[in-house]
Amino acid sequence: MVALVAGAVVLAGLDPVGRDPLTLKDTQAAPPPKSRLGNPLDDIAQRLTRPDEEVFRYRGDTPVDQWRLIVLNGFDGSNWLADSRIRRLGAGLDGAPDGAGGSAELRVRGLAGPWLPSHPDLTGVDGLTPLVDESAGTLMMDSASTGPERNYRLSWSSPDVDLGAGEVDARAPGGLGGLGAVPPELEQVARDAVRGLRPTFQTALQLERFLSTNYQVAVGKEDLPTGHGWPQLRHFLLESKRGTSEQFATAYVVLARMSGIPARLVVGFRGSAETDGGMNVVRNRDVLAWPEVAVAGVGWVALDPTATAGKAGRDQGGPGKAVARARAQLPAEQELRPPQLPPGTPPDAAEDQSADVGAGWWWLAAAALIVLFGLLWLFGVPMAKVVRARRRRRRSGAEGVLGAWDEIRDRLRAHGVPFRIGMTPRDLAESAGALAGEGIREPVARLAKVLDVTLWSGVPVGDGAVRRAWQEVGEVRRGLATRPFAARVLAALEPRTLVPIKASRRS
């Protein structure tokens, strides 16, 4: 039977019936690229000093708000890191089931590194065999570019986004990652930025508005701020209040995480309105870092605290339209009220919810105490009786005989034999006989004789008397072992027999 059960479990684990079969893509990560992996975040200021250089051009059948290069969700206070799970791209990726399909032809010229412009809802790539991080929608090549340009075609399927109640997804991988050692003075900045609102997408839009309203985007080719660690972010948030999208986006992500909003950092390029030969041209001036916020039931939603998305006058597609509608519906700062409750919720619902949470913890604590008490009763009472019997058995002389009497008396009490102070051993023998017959009555009666000699004869009690008394204890135990199993279990768990009976020896 054991072999049959084990075999059934093994076959059930191996048989893919009812599930999609595993593929190499699902189980094998690709090796890291052979070229050095640079961080496009470090190149933003350098690109802005050469704004007119072409990076790539594209021709698409739908508008594209941003082209992503890399997604960064790790921060140690100094550096931003990508937690990439790169795999080799096979036939394609699963897009949104009812999403709006789109495609674009790209010609990349100004990117020597392995990162390639990509789309967050990517489904396929033609013309190249890149590596892909499906969770981030990013692409990279095994090696750096060796030719003048790379041509490929992207396809994607963007879902019809409905932000709904706008609840954030705190369980999104990497959304609430590390922050390093946060400067204490920035905690007040985070509180002021979200005005005490609980973490929702509306709060995320308020944080975006806070940065775009109170901070200035650095323009020009000279004296551009660089850096994205805590020293640079502190200088940006408290002193200069001037920065490129590098400082705006990184400041947004850290302030959002400090406020309980799951966020990550993306580096790439804006979609361009400039055309040449029927293709949109993306230049260094279009480089952009932006934050993404995880929304429950939707996924990662891109924001732009530099406030340039609305000024460009471009058509927006997919999730960008839903975000634009949410921005338009965002109340003025003085009209925001924490916490934001769902429509139809009574005014005291927040207090009720807090009370429910507290009551839940009390119930959990009570349940834990009940379980703990049950375990102590189940194991503690029998163990205490075993320890007590051993201590009685180690006594010598008259104390050893009296210990045997105490042991028999307590065992019979546990099995329901009535006992009152003043009862003699012979009285107890008669009561026990009515419960379990001669197998109990006779050993108790014989112990009564040994006990009489011990207490009243005045003769020194030797080891032989102690030995005979405990032999009778063994006979009583064997007699009680014939009782029903349930009766024996209840007797073992009876805790009242652990309480000493006063004046028992004078009886």
VEXMAR-178531 format. One record per residue (C-alpha): residue number from 0; chain; x, y, z; residue in one letter. Coordinates in Angstrom, 2 decimals, m for minus. Example, Ala and Ser with C-alpha at 12.3 -4.5 7.8 and 13.67 -1.06 7.14 Angstrom:
<rs>
0_A_12.30_m4.50_7.80_a .
1_A_13.67_m1.06_7.14_s .
</rs>
This chain:
<rs>
0_A_0.00_0.00_0.00_m .
1_A_2.83_2.42_0.81_v .
2_A_4.46_1.71_m2.56_a .
3_A_1.18_2.22_m4.43_l .
4_A_0.49_5.55_m2.72_v .
5_A_4.04_6.79_m3.32_a .
6_A_3.87_5.76_m6.99_g .
7_A_0.54_7.56_m7.45_a .
8_A_1.98_10.75_m5.96_v .
9_A_5.04_10.61_m8.24_v .
10_A_2.95_10.00_m11.37_l .
11_A_0.55_12.81_m10.45_a .
12_A_3.49_15.19_m10.18_g .
13_A_4.98_14.14_m13.53_l .
14_A_1.78_13.84_m15.58_d .
15_A_0.91_17.24_m17.12_p .
16_A_m2.75_16.38_m17.76_v .
17_A_m4.87_19.44_m17.05_g .
18_A_m1.84_21.74_m17.14_r .
19_A_0.30_23.26_m19.86_d .
20_A_3.42_21.13_m20.35_p .
21_A_6.67_22.59_m19.13_l .
22_A_8.99_24.10_m21.69_t .
23_A_12.65_24.98_m21.64_l .
24_A_11.66_28.66_m21.36_k .
25_A_9.87_27.99_m18.09_d .
26_A_12.73_26.24_m16.33_t .
27_A_16.03_27.46_m17.81_q .
28_A_17.42_30.97_m17.44_a .
29_A_19.65_32.25_m20.19_a .
30_A_23.34_32.95_m19.45_p .
31_A_24.21_36.62_m18.93_p .
32_A_25.30_38.55_m22.03_p .
33_A_28.96_38.39_m22.92_k .
34_A_29.29_42.17_m23.14_s .
35_A_29.57_44.44_m20.12_r .
36_A_26.13_45.38_m18.81_l .
37_A_25.99_49.14_m18.41_g .
38_A_23.18_50.94_m16.65_n .
39_A_21.27_53.30_m18.98_p .
40_A_20.33_55.35_m15.90_l .
41_A_23.93_56.55_m15.69_d .
42_A_23.83_57.83_m19.30_d .
43_A_20.88_60.23_m19.03_i .
44_A_22.81_63.43_m18.31_a .
45_A_25.48_62.56_m20.90_q .
46_A_22.83_62.05_m23.60_r .
47_A_21.17_65.35_m22.76_l .
48_A_24.44_67.15_m23.45_t .
49_A_24.20_65.85_m27.06_r .
50_A_20.44_66.25_m27.60_p .
51_A_20.38_66.12_m31.42_d .
52_A_22.07_62.74_m31.89_e .
53_A_19.75_60.11_m33.29_e .
54_A_19.27_56.95_m31.21_v .
55_A_16.71_55.00_m33.24_f .
56_A_13.68_55.45_m35.45_r .
57_A_10.46_53.54_m35.73_y .
58_A_7.28_53.16_m37.74_r .
59_A_4.25_51.86_m35.84_g .
60_A_0.57_51.31_m36.41_d .
61_A_m0.41_52.62_m32.93_t .
62_A_0.95_55.45_m30.74_p .
63_A_3.72_54.54_m28.28_v .
64_A_4.19_56.66_m25.15_d .
65_A_7.52_55.24_m24.00_q .
66_A_10.14_52.81_m25.27_w .
67_A_11.78_51.00_m22.38_r .
68_A_15.38_49.82_m22.10_l .
69_A_15.70_48.58_m18.52_i .
70_A_13.58_48.15_m15.38_v .
71_A_15.31_48.78_m12.02_l .
72_A_13.71_47.66_m8.76_n .
73_A_16.69_47.25_m6.41_g .
74_A_18.14_50.20_m4.47_f .
75_A_20.77_50.08_m1.73_d .
76_A_21.02_53.82_m1.14_g .
77_A_23.70_54.34_m3.80_s .
78_A_22.97_52.16_m6.83_n .
79_A_19.88_51.06_m8.73_w .
80_A_19.92_47.45_m9.88_l .
81_A_17.84_45.30_m12.21_a .
82_A_16.50_42.05_m10.85_d .
83_A_16.30_40.60_m14.35_s .
84_A_15.21_37.05_m15.12_r .
85_A_16.41_36.85_m18.70_i .
86_A_15.47_33.96_m20.96_r .
87_A_15.85_33.21_m24.63_r .
88_A_12.86_34.41_m26.59_l .
89_A_11.16_31.55_m28.39_g .
90_A_8.11_31.64_m30.66_a .
91_A_6.47_34.43_m28.68_g .
92_A_5.00_35.62_m25.40_l .
93_A_1.45_35.59_m24.12_d .
94_A_m0.18_38.98_m24.43_g .
95_A_m3.43_40.32_m23.03_a .
96_A_m6.25_37.95_m24.15_p .
97_A_m8.54_40.79_m25.31_d .
98_A_m5.87_43.43_m25.71_g .
99_A_m5.35_45.86_m28.55_a .
100_A_m2.61_44.55_m30.81_g .
101_A_0.12_46.74_m32.18_g .
102_A_3.43_46.49_m33.99_s .
103_A_6.36_48.66_m34.99_a .
104_A_9.45_48.44_m37.15_e .
105_A_12.59_49.75_m35.41_l .
106_A_16.01_50.78_m36.72_r .
107_A_18.49_51.25_m33.86_v .
108_A_21.66_53.26_m34.50_r .
109_A_22.76_55.01_m31.31_g .
110_A_22.72_52.15_m28.78_l .
111_A_25.96_50.22_m28.54_a .
112_A_25.05_48.31_m25.38_g .
113_A_23.01_45.14_m25.16_p .
114_A_19.72_46.85_m24.21_w .
115_A_17.19_47.33_m27.00_l .
116_A_14.05_49.52_m27.14_p .
117_A_11.05_47.39_m26.20_s .
118_A_7.38_47.51_m25.22_h .
119_A_5.90_46.54_m21.80_p .
120_A_3.23_44.28_m23.38_d .
121_A_5.64_42.55_m25.76_l .
122_A_4.45_39.42_m27.57_t .
123_A_7.05_38.83_m30.28_g .
124_A_10.23_39.96_m32.04_v .
125_A_11.12_39.39_m35.71_d .
126_A_14.53_39.96_m37.23_g .
127_A_16.58_39.27_m34.07_l .
128_A_17.00_36.48_m31.50_t .
129_A_17.25_38.53_m28.29_p .
130_A_17.06_37.68_m24.62_l .
131_A_13.90_38.77_m22.82_v .
132_A_12.80_39.58_m19.29_d .
133_A_9.11_38.81_m19.62_e .
134_A_8.08_40.37_m16.28_s .
135_A_9.68_43.71_m17.24_a .
136_A_9.10_43.65_m21.01_g .
137_A_12.79_44.37_m21.71_t .
138_A_15.10_43.03_m24.45_l .
139_A_18.84_42.64_m24.73_m .
140_A_21.37_41.05_m27.06_m .
141_A_24.10_38.61_m26.19_d .
142_A_26.78_41.04_m27.34_s .
143_A_27.27_44.68_m28.17_a .
144_A_26.39_46.03_m31.58_s .
145_A_28.96_45.34_m34.31_t .
146_A_27.18_46.99_m37.25_g .
147_A_25.85_50.45_m38.12_p .
148_A_22.29_49.56_m37.11_e .
149_A_19.96_46.80_m35.98_r .
150_A_16.58_46.31_m37.60_n .
151_A_13.77_44.34_m36.04_y .
152_A_10.02_44.32_m35.63_r .
153_A_8.11_44.29_m32.34_l .
154_A_4.54_43.17_m31.73_s .
155_A_2.52_43.65_m28.56_w .
156_A_m0.95_43.32_m27.09_s .
157_A_m1.96_46.11_m24.70_s .
158_A_m4.89_45.46_m22.34_p .
159_A_m7.86_47.80_m22.08_d .
160_A_m6.95_49.29_m18.71_v .
161_A_m9.65_50.12_m16.17_d .
162_A_m8.08_51.53_m13.03_l .
163_A_m11.30_50.84_m11.10_g .
164_A_m10.98_51.54_m7.38_a .
165_A_m7.29_52.23_m7.85_g .
166_A_m6.01_49.99_m5.07_e .
167_A_m2.28_49.34_m5.20_v .
168_A_m0.82_45.83_m5.31_d .
169_A_1.54_45.60_m2.33_a .
170_A_2.52_42.04_m3.33_r .
171_A_3.94_43.04_m6.72_a .
172_A_7.51_41.62_m6.95_p .
173_A_10.09_44.32_m6.25_g .
174_A_7.54_47.05_m5.69_g .
175_A_8.40_47.62_m2.04_l .
176_A_12.10_46.82_m2.26_g .
177_A_14.99_48.16_m0.22_g .
178_A_15.78_51.82_0.34_l .
179_A_19.13_51.73_2.10_g .
180_A_19.74_54.21_4.91_a .
181_A_17.01_56.84_4.47_v .
182_A_18.04_60.38_5.53_p .
183_A_15.74_61.26_8.48_p .
184_A_14.83_64.69_7.12_e .
185_A_13.27_63.12_4.00_l .
186_A_10.63_61.27_6.02_e .
187_A_8.78_64.55_6.50_q .
188_A_9.01_65.24_2.75_v .
189_A_7.32_61.88_2.07_a .
190_A_4.50_62.67_4.52_r .
191_A_3.94_66.13_3.07_d .
192_A_3.99_64.82_m0.50_a .
193_A_1.05_62.42_m0.06_v .
194_A_m0.83_64.58_2.48_r .
195_A_m1.52_61.66_4.82_g .
196_A_m3.42_59.61_2.22_l .
197_A_m3.42_55.85_2.45_r .
198_A_m1.61_53.99_m0.39_p .
199_A_m3.86_54.09_m3.47_t .
200_A_m3.41_55.02_m7.11_f .
201_A_m4.91_58.43_m6.29_q .
202_A_m2.12_58.86_m3.73_t .
203_A_0.39_57.91_m6.44_a .
204_A_m1.03_60.64_m8.69_l .
205_A_m0.82_63.13_m5.81_q .
206_A_2.87_62.30_m5.37_l .
207_A_3.38_62.80_m9.13_e .
208_A_1.68_66.20_m8.89_r .
209_A_3.75_67.15_m5.84_f .
210_A_7.02_66.63_m7.72_l .
211_A_5.88_68.23_m10.98_s .
212_A_4.52_71.30_m9.13_t .
213_A_7.29_71.96_m6.63_n .
214_A_10.40_70.97_m8.62_y .
215_A_11.94_72.20_m11.86_q .
216_A_13.17_70.16_m14.83_v .
217_A_16.79_71.02_m15.72_a .
218_A_17.22_72.06_m19.36_v .
219_A_20.16_72.98_m21.56_g .
220_A_23.47_71.25_m22.13_k .
221_A_25.51_72.62_m19.25_e .
222_A_25.42_72.08_m15.49_d .
223_A_23.00_69.17_m15.63_l .
224_A_22.52_67.35_m12.30_p .
225_A_23.80_63.78_m12.20_t .
226_A_23.53_60.93_m9.68_g .
227_A_20.67_59.04_m8.10_h .
228_A_21.89_57.93_m4.64_g .
229_A_20.63_59.33_m1.35_w .
230_A_23.15_62.25_m1.27_p .
231_A_22.00_63.43_m4.72_q .
232_A_18.32_62.84_m3.93_l .
233_A_18.60_64.74_m0.65_r .
234_A_20.19_67.68_m2.50_h .
235_A_17.45_67.54_m5.15_f .
236_A_14.50_67.28_m2.73_l .
237_A_15.66_69.75_m0.06_l .
238_A_18.08_72.20_m1.68_e .
239_A_18.31_72.61_m5.46_s .
240_A_14.81_71.32_m6.38_k .
241_A_16.13_71.04_m9.93_r .
242_A_16.94_67.87_m11.82_g .
243_A_16.58_65.75_m14.91_t .
244_A_14.19_62.83_m15.22_s .
245_A_16.94_60.81_m13.48_e .
246_A_16.36_62.66_m10.19_q .
247_A_12.59_63.06_m10.67_f .
248_A_11.97_59.34_m11.28_a .
249_A_14.31_58.01_m8.60_t .
250_A_12.94_60.51_m6.06_a .
251_A_9.42_59.42_m6.93_y .
252_A_10.19_55.73_m6.40_v .
253_A_11.83_56.20_m2.99_v .
254_A_9.09_58.57_m1.74_l .
255_A_6.41_56.18_m3.00_a .
256_A_7.97_53.20_m1.22_r .
257_A_8.30_55.25_1.97_m .
258_A_4.55_55.92_1.68_s .
259_A_3.63_52.27_1.12_g .
260_A_3.11_52.56_m2.65_i .
261_A_4.81_49.77_m4.65_p .
262_A_6.95_51.41_m7.34_a .
263_A_9.87_50.63_m9.64_r .
264_A_12.12_52.62_m11.99_l .
265_A_12.22_52.39_m15.81_v .
266_A_14.76_53.96_m18.18_v .
267_A_14.12_54.43_m21.88_g .
268_A_12.91_57.03_m24.35_f .
269_A_9.73_58.96_m25.06_r .
270_A_7.81_58.29_m28.20_g .
271_A_8.74_60.97_m30.72_s .
272_A_6.57_63.29_m32.82_a .
273_A_9.46_64.09_m35.21_e .
274_A_9.24_62.24_m38.53_t .
275_A_11.68_61.61_m41.33_d .
276_A_10.98_59.41_m44.34_g .
277_A_7.77_58.15_m42.83_g .
278_A_9.42_57.08_m39.57_m .
279_A_9.43_58.69_m36.11_n .
280_A_12.92_59.75_m35.04_v .
281_A_14.03_59.35_m31.39_v .
282_A_17.03_61.45_m30.33_r .
283_A_19.07_61.83_m27.16_n .
284_A_16.77_64.65_m26.04_r .
285_A_13.97_62.06_m25.73_d .
286_A_15.80_60.01_m23.09_v .
287_A_13.59_59.53_m20.05_l .
288_A_13.44_57.81_m16.68_a .
289_A_9.98_57.27_m15.25_w .
290_A_8.36_55.44_m12.33_p .
291_A_5.81_52.65_m12.55_e .
292_A_3.24_51.91_m9.84_v .
293_A_1.67_48.49_m9.27_a .
294_A_m2.15_48.66_m9.36_v .
295_A_m4.23_45.68_m8.23_a .
296_A_m5.87_43.87_m11.14_g .
297_A_m4.04_46.03_m13.70_v .
298_A_m0.30_45.58_m13.30_g .
299_A_2.43_48.19_m13.61_w .
300_A_1.22_51.65_m14.64_v .
301_A_3.66_54.29_m15.91_a .
302_A_3.68_57.86_m14.54_l .
303_A_5.76_60.94_m15.40_d .
304_A_6.59_63.36_m12.55_p .
305_A_8.53_65.64_m14.93_t .
306_A_5.10_66.78_m16.25_a .
307_A_6.38_66.58_m19.83_t .
308_A_3.97_63.87_m20.96_a .
309_A_1.03_66.26_m21.03_g .
310_A_3.02_69.09_m22.65_k .
311_A_4.22_67.14_m25.67_a .
312_A_0.78_67.12_m27.28_g .
313_A_1.15_63.58_m28.60_r .
314_A_m1.63_61.04_m28.90_d .
315_A_m1.58_58.51_m26.12_q .
316_A_m2.55_54.87_m26.41_g .
317_A_m3.43_51.98_m24.12_g .
318_A_m2.75_52.54_m20.42_p .
319_A_m1.68_56.13_m21.07_g .
320_A_m5.28_57.12_m21.81_k .
321_A_m6.54_55.63_m18.54_a .
322_A_m3.83_57.47_m16.59_v .
323_A_m4.69_60.72_m18.35_a .
324_A_m8.34_60.31_m17.35_r .
325_A_m7.34_59.60_m13.74_a .
326_A_m5.15_62.74_m13.70_r .
327_A_m8.05_64.83_m14.97_a .
328_A_m10.30_63.50_m12.18_q .
329_A_m7.74_64.05_m9.40_l .
330_A_m9.17_66.53_m6.86_p .
331_A_m7.24_69.62_m5.88_a .
332_A_m4.81_69.16_m3.01_e .
333_A_m6.99_71.03_m0.53_q .
334_A_m9.91_68.74_m1.40_e .
335_A_m8.08_65.48_m0.70_l .
336_A_m9.29_63.78_2.47_r .
337_A_m7.49_60.84_4.14_p .
338_A_m8.40_58.07_4.00_p .
339_A_m10.20_57.76_0.66_q .
340_A_m13.13_55.36_1.20_l .
341_A_m15.13_53.47_m1.46_p .
342_A_m18.43_55.10_m2.49_p .
343_A_m21.32_54.27_m0.18_g .
344_A_m19.12_53.47_2.79_t .
345_A_m20.51_54.92_6.07_p .
346_A_m18.39_57.67_7.67_p .
347_A_m17.46_55.46_10.59_d .
348_A_m16.41_52.58_8.33_a .
349_A_m12.73_53.28_8.90_a .
350_A_m13.15_52.98_12.65_e .
351_A_m15.20_49.81_12.18_d .
352_A_m12.49_48.37_9.95_q .
353_A_m9.83_49.18_12.53_s .
354_A_m11.98_47.57_15.21_a .
355_A_m12.44_44.52_13.00_d .
356_A_m8.69_44.25_12.55_v .
357_A_m8.17_44.52_16.31_g .
358_A_m10.89_41.96_16.95_a .
359_A_m9.26_39.67_14.42_g .
360_A_m5.98_39.83_16.31_w .
361_A_m7.77_39.10_19.59_w .
362_A_m9.46_36.07_18.05_w .
363_A_m6.13_34.89_16.66_l .
364_A_m4.45_35.30_20.07_a .
365_A_m7.34_33.50_21.80_a .
366_A_m7.14_30.63_19.31_a .
367_A_m3.37_30.37_19.86_a .
368_A_m3.87_30.25_23.63_l .
369_A_m6.51_27.54_23.28_i .
370_A_m4.21_25.45_21.10_v .
371_A_m1.32_25.96_23.52_l .
372_A_m3.48_24.98_26.49_f .
373_A_m4.65_21.87_24.64_g .
374_A_m1.10_20.81_23.88_l .
375_A_m0.02_21.38_27.47_l .
376_A_m2.95_19.30_28.69_w .
377_A_m2.41_16.54_26.13_l .
378_A_1.29_16.09_26.84_f .
379_A_1.88_17.85_30.15_g .
380_A_m0.58_15.96_32.38_v .
381_A_0.57_12.40_31.45_p .
382_A_4.22_13.46_31.69_m .
383_A_3.66_15.00_35.14_a .
384_A_2.10_11.74_36.33_k .
385_A_5.04_9.70_35.05_v .
386_A_7.53_11.99_36.80_v .
387_A_5.53_11.85_40.06_r .
388_A_5.40_8.02_39.98_a .
389_A_9.17_7.80_39.51_r .
390_A_9.84_10.15_42.40_r .
391_A_7.57_8.07_44.66_r .
392_A_9.26_4.86_43.53_r .
393_A_12.70_6.17_44.60_r .
394_A_11.62_6.55_48.23_r .
395_A_12.81_4.06_50.83_s .
396_A_11.47_2.67_54.14_g .
397_A_8.03_3.75_55.30_a .
398_A_8.02_6.59_52.80_e .
399_A_8.37_4.06_49.97_g .
400_A_5.31_2.07_51.18_v .
401_A_3.30_5.27_51.60_l .
402_A_4.37_6.30_48.10_g .
403_A_2.93_3.05_46.71_a .
404_A_m0.36_3.74_48.55_w .
405_A_m0.47_7.29_47.16_d .
406_A_0.16_5.96_43.64_e .
407_A_m2.66_3.40_43.78_i .
408_A_m5.06_5.87_45.32_r .
409_A_m4.41_8.50_42.61_d .
410_A_m4.65_5.98_39.78_r .
411_A_m8.02_4.74_41.04_l .
412_A_m9.26_8.31_41.48_r .
413_A_m8.33_9.04_37.86_a .
414_A_m10.49_6.10_36.76_h .
415_A_m13.49_7.42_38.68_g .
416_A_m13.23_5.44_41.95_v .
417_A_m14.63_7.73_44.68_p .
418_A_m12.27_8.58_47.54_f .
419_A_m12.83_10.64_50.66_r .
420_A_m10.45_11.61_53.42_i .
421_A_m10.89_9.04_56.18_g .
422_A_m11.32_6.03_53.87_m .
423_A_m9.08_3.08_54.74_t .
424_A_m7.26_1.07_52.08_p .
425_A_m9.83_m1.71_52.57_r .
426_A_m12.65_0.78_51.91_d .
427_A_m10.89_1.82_48.74_l .
428_A_m10.44_m1.84_47.75_a .
429_A_m14.19_m2.41_47.98_e .
430_A_m14.93_0.68_45.89_s .
431_A_m12.35_m0.32_43.27_a .
432_A_m13.67_m3.87_43.11_g .
433_A_m17.07_m2.58_42.12_a .
434_A_m15.40_m0.82_39.18_l .
435_A_m12.95_m3.41_37.84_a .
436_A_m13.53_m6.63_39.77_g .
437_A_m11.14_m8.86_41.69_e .
438_A_m8.17_m7.82_39.51_g .
439_A_m8.20_m4.53_41.41_i .
440_A_m9.71_m5.44_44.80_r .
441_A_m7.14_m8.10_45.75_e .
442_A_m3.93_m6.07_45.09_p .
443_A_m5.38_m3.11_47.05_v .
444_A_m6.34_m5.43_49.94_a .
445_A_m2.84_m6.92_50.04_r .
446_A_m1.32_m3.44_50.02_l .
447_A_m3.57_m2.59_52.99_a .
448_A_m1.85_m5.32_55.04_k .
449_A_1.63_m4.02_54.15_v .
450_A_0.51_m0.52_55.03_l .
451_A_m0.86_m1.64_58.44_d .
452_A_2.47_m3.25_59.35_v .
453_A_4.34_m0.15_58.21_t .
454_A_2.24_2.32_60.18_l .
455_A_1.38_0.43_63.41_w .
456_A_3.81_m2.43_64.08_s .
457_A_6.74_m0.28_65.12_g .
458_A_9.07_m2.67_63.24_v .
459_A_11.67_m0.98_60.99_p .
460_A_10.53_m1.11_57.37_v .
461_A_13.02_m2.74_55.00_g .
462_A_13.40_m2.81_51.26_d .
463_A_11.35_m6.00_51.05_g .
464_A_8.18_m4.24_52.27_a .
465_A_8.71_m1.44_49.80_v .
466_A_9.23_m3.98_47.03_r .
467_A_6.01_m5.84_47.91_r .
468_A_4.03_m2.59_48.04_a .
469_A_5.15_m1.58_44.55_w .
470_A_4.45_m5.05_43.23_q .
471_A_0.83_m4.44_44.20_e .
472_A_0.99_m1.16_42.30_v .
473_A_2.01_m3.14_39.20_g .
474_A_m0.92_m5.54_39.71_e .
475_A_m3.34_m2.62_39.91_v .
476_A_m1.90_m1.14_36.72_r .
477_A_m2.40_m4.43_34.89_r .
478_A_m5.94_m4.65_36.18_g .
479_A_m6.75_m1.12_35.00_l .
480_A_m5.26_m1.93_31.58_a .
481_A_m8.25_m4.20_30.91_t .
482_A_m10.64_m1.24_31.02_r .
483_A_m11.91_0.30_27.72_p .
484_A_m9.44_2.42_25.72_f .
485_A_m11.48_5.61_26.07_a .
486_A_m11.62_5.21_29.86_a .
487_A_m7.85_4.80_30.02_r .
488_A_m7.26_7.91_27.87_v .
489_A_m9.56_10.02_30.03_l .
490_A_m7.82_8.74_33.16_a .
491_A_m4.39_9.66_31.73_a .
492_A_m5.62_13.21_30.99_l .
493_A_m7.40_13.72_34.33_e .
494_A_m5.56_16.69_35.90_p .
495_A_m7.30_16.78_39.31_r .
496_A_m5.31_13.80_40.62_t .
497_A_m2.16_15.94_40.42_l .
498_A_m3.47_18.03_43.32_v .
499_A_m2.26_16.54_46.69_p .
500_A_m4.90_15.35_49.19_i .
501_A_m4.32_16.80_52.66_k .
502_A_m4.17_14.43_55.62_a .
503_A_m4.15_11.40_53.32_s .
504_A_m1.52_9.61_55.38_r .
505_A_m3.47_9.92_58.62_r .
506_A_m6.30_7.98_57.01_s .
</rs>
